[in-house]
Amino acid sequence: MRSAERERHAADGPASAVAAAPMRDRLVAMKMVEDRVGFKKTAIYQMIADDLFPKPIKVCGRARWSEREIDRWIADQIAARDVGTAVGSPGDEMAAV
């Protein structure tokens, strides 16, 4: 095998298979969500009602959130801050009252 061929073949090895695998997700409880986003339960449910936060998934009657969706929401908040647009937060609405 020539070196260029070897490099191309190496790129198709286990490392690229891991990179191509879909991200794993897990369902997390409210306490974890509160810890991750820095808001309490009431504020989180208000943002859900206002369509500003991911909705929970009901599992055996308990609310759980996709960790990936929470991570994406956090990233969206950072992006909105960086471009100067507000995605919305409970503090914004309370300040107007």
ROKOL-652487 format. One line per field, with one value per residue: x, y negated, z negated of N, C-alpha, C in turn; residue number from 1. Coordinates in steps of 0.2 Angstrom, whole numbers. Each point is the difference from the previous one (the first is absolute). Example, Ala and Ser with C-alpha at 12.3 -4.5 7.8 and 13.67 -1.06 7.14 Angstrom:
# ROKOL-652487
n.east: c(66,-2) .
n.north: c(28,-5) .
n.up: c(-39,4) .
ca.east: c(-4,4) .
ca.north: c(-6,-6) .
ca.up: c(0,-1) .
c.east: c(4,-4) .
c.north: c(-6,-5) .
c.up: c(0,-3) .
seq: c(1,2) .
//
This chain:
# ROKOL-652487
n.east: c(4,-1,4,-1,1,6,1,-2,3,5,-2,-1,5,1,5,0,-1,4,4,-1,1,-6,-1,2,-6,-2,-4,-1,0,-5,3,2,-6,-3,4,-2,-6,0,-5,-5,-3,-2,6,3,-5,1,6,-1,-4,5,1,3,-3,4,-5,-3,3,-6,3,-4,-3,7,1,3,7,1,6,0,-7,2,5,-5,-5,5,1,-7,0,5,-2,-6,3,4,-6,-1,-3,-6,2,1,-2,-1,6,0,-4,3,5,-4,-1) .
n.north: c(6,-5,-5,-3,6,1,-6,1,6,-3,-4,5,0,3,-5,1,6,-2,-4,5,3,1,-6,2,2,-4,3,-7,0,-3,4,5,0,0,6,3,-2,2,3,-2,5,-5,-2,6,1,-6,1,6,-3,-4,7,-1,6,5,4,2,5,3,2,5,-5,0,-6,1,-3,-1,3,3,0,1,5,2,0,3,4,1,1,4,3,0,2,4,1,0,6,-2,6,-3,-3,3,-2,1,6,2,-2,2,4) .
n.up: c(0,4,-2,6,2,-4,1,6,0,-3,5,3,-5,-6,1,6,-1,-5,4,4,-6,-1,-2,-6,-2,-5,-3,-2,-7,-3,-5,5,2,-6,-2,6,0,-6,2,-4,-3,-4,0,-1,-5,-2,1,-3,-5,-1,1,-5,-2,1,3,-6,-1,1,-6,1,3,1,-2,6,1,7,-2,6,-1,-6,2,5,-4,-4,5,1,-7,1,6,-4,-5,3,2,-6,1,-3,-2,-6,-6,-6,-1,7,-1,-5,4,4,-5) .
ca.east: c(-4,3,-1,-7,-5,0,-3,-7,-3,0,-5,-6,0,-5,-1,-6,-6,-3,-2,-6,-6,-5,1,-4,-4,-3,-5,3,-5,0,5,5,-1,2,7,3,-2,0,-7,-4,-6,-6,3,0,-6,-2,3,-3,-7,1,4,7,5,-2,-5,2,-2,-3,2,-4,-3,5,3,7,2,5,6,2,-4,2,7,-1,-3,5,4,-4,0,7,0,-5,4,5,-2,-4,-7,-2,-4,-5,1,-5,2,-2,-7,-1,2,-5,-6) .
ca.north: c(-6,-6,-4,-3,6,2,-5,0,6,-1,-5,4,4,-1,-7,-3,4,-3,-6,0,2,-6,-2,4,-4,3,-4,-2,-2,-7,-3,-1,-6,-6,-1,-1,-6,-6,-2,4,4,-5,-4,4,2,-6,0,5,-3,-5,3,-2,5,6,3,7,7,3,7,3,-5,-5,-4,1,-4,2,-4,-4,-6,-5,-3,-4,-6,-4,-3,-5,-6,-3,-2,-6,-5,-2,-4,-6,1,4,5,-1,4,-2,-6,-5,-2,-3,-6,-4,0) .
ca.up: c(0,0,-6,1,0,-7,-4,2,-3,-7,-2,0,-5,-5,-2,4,-2,-6,2,4,-4,-2,-7,-4,-4,-6,-3,-7,-4,-1,-4,4,5,-4,0,6,2,-5,-1,-5,3,2,6,6,3,3,6,4,2,5,6,0,-3,2,-4,-3,2,-6,0,-6,-3,-2,5,1,6,4,-2,7,1,-5,2,6,-3,-3,6,3,-4,1,6,0,-4,4,6,-3,0,-6,1,-5,-6,-4,-2,5,-1,-6,0,4,-4) .
c.east: c(4,-2,-7,-6,-1,-3,-8,-3,0,-5,-7,0,-4,-1,-5,-6,-3,-2,-7,-6,-4,2,-5,-4,-2,-6,1,-6,0,5,6,-1,1,7,3,-1,0,-7,-3,-6,-5,2,0,-7,-3,3,-3,-7,1,4,7,5,-3,-5,2,-3,-3,2,-3,-2,4,3,7,1,5,6,2,-4,2,6,-1,-3,5,5,-3,0,7,0,-4,4,5,-2,-5,-7,-2,-5,-6,2,-5,2,-2,-8,-1,2,-5,-6,1) .
c.north: c(-6,-4,-4,4,2,-6,-1,6,-1,-5,4,5,-1,-7,-3,3,-3,-7,0,3,-5,-1,4,-6,3,-4,-2,-3,-8,-3,-1,-6,-7,-2,-3,-8,-6,-3,5,3,-5,-4,5,2,-6,-1,5,-2,-5,2,-3,5,7,3,6,6,3,8,3,-6,-5,-4,0,-4,4,-4,-3,-6,-5,-3,-5,-7,-4,-3,-6,-7,-4,-3,-7,-6,-3,-4,-6,1,4,6,0,4,-3,-7,-6,-2,-3,-7,-5,-1,-6) .
c.up: c(0,-6,0,-1,-7,-4,1,-4,-7,-3,0,-6,-6,-3,4,-1,-6,1,4,-4,-2,-8,-4,-4,-6,-3,-7,-3,-1,-4,4,5,-4,-1,6,2,-5,-2,-4,5,3,6,6,3,3,7,5,3,6,6,0,-3,2,-4,-3,4,-6,1,-7,-5,-3,6,1,6,3,-2,6,1,-5,2,6,-3,-3,6,3,-4,1,6,1,-3,5,7,-3,0,-6,2,-5,-6,-5,-3,4,-1,-7,-1,3,-5,-5) .
seq: c(1,2,3,4,5,6,7,8,9,10,11,12,13,14,15,16,17,18,19,20,21,22,23,24,25,26,27,28,29,30,31,32,33,34,35,36,37,38,39,40,41,42,43,44,45,46,47,48,49,50,51,52,53,54,55,56,57,58,59,60,61,62,63,64,65,66,67,68,69,70,71,72,73,74,75,76,77,78,79,80,81,82,83,84,85,86,87,88,89,90,91,92,93,94,95,96,97) .
//
